[in-house]
Structure formats: structure tokens, C-alpha cells
């Protein structure tokens, strides 16, 4: 169980979200987790995480959830 959980909601801000993910995961600690909830309508973050930045999803400290956006 992680000692620290960082929870970040995001909506259509993939550039900032990717920078945030990389910064948090750069911390040298196994005692943290990053949970990102994505309600984006443009799917850019999801596409990046499934494409060029897919290595980020391999980090066991990172939990990504793509949620339905606001109606």
C-alpha cells in the first residue's frame, strides 16, 4: 500500500497531464502512487499513453482511468 497517493483530474489538458505524470513518476519512491482521472473529450492523453508514451503505463505506481466526460 502506498504511503502517498497523488490524485490528478484532467480534462482536455494532455500536455500538462503528461508533464505532471512524468514529474511525479520521476520521484524515486516506491511508496507513492499517481492516479489520474481523465474526462477529456479530445482523447489526446489516452492516445499518447497508448502510443509514444506507453512506457508510462508500465510503471506500477501509475493508475490511469479514462472516464466519461461531463454531459
Number of C-alpha atoms within 10 A of each C-alpha: 8 11 9 12 14 11 12 14 13 16 17 16 16 20 11 12 18 15 10 15 17 13 10 16 18 9 9 8 13 13 11 19 21 21 17 19 17 23 18 20 13 12 15 14 23 17 13 15 16 13 10 9 15 13 10 19 14 10 12 12 18 18 15 15 12 14 12 11 11 8 3
